Amino acid sequence: MCPHCEDFARTVLMLGQLALYGDTAGADAYFIEIVGTSLAASLPEPPPGTFPPGYDPSDGPPYPGEGF
């Protein structure tokens, strides 16, 4: 696996583990907020081929609360 791909996969794995931790009883919400924000900000660009050609992440239906 290329180093870039490995970094992406490792960061996504840590975000998933953090989400699972968030569902446990007694999870520290402050820790989840701080670490989750840091992990998301450090997420590198996805490796080539992760999304189909022409994929636009900003294209799609409006989310609740958008468009006001």
BELBELUR-V652958 format. One record per backbone hydrogen bond with DSSP energy under -0.5 kcal/mol. CO is the residue of the C=O (numbers start at 1). NH is the residue of the N-H. E is the energy in kcal/mol with one decimal. If there is no record, write none. Layout:
co/nh/e
CO/NH/E
CO/NH/E
//
This chain:
co/nh/e
2/6/-2.7
3/7/-2.3
4/8/-2.1
5/9/-2.7
6/10/-2.5
7/11/-2.3
8/12/-2.4
9/13/-2.2
10/14/-2.3
11/15/-2.2
12/16/-2.2
13/17/-2.5
14/18/-2.3
15/19/-2.1
16/20/-2.1
17/21/-2.4
18/22/-2.1
19/23/-0.7
20/23/-1.0
21/24/-2.0
24/27/-1.4
27/29/-0.9
28/32/-2.3
29/33/-2.4
30/34/-2.5
31/35/-2.9
32/36/-2.4
33/37/-1.9
34/38/-2.0
35/39/-3.0
36/40/-2.5
37/41/-2.2
38/42/-1.6
39/43/-0.6
40/43/-0.7
47/50/-1.7
52/55/-1.9
55/57/-0.5
56/59/-1.9
63/66/-2.4
//
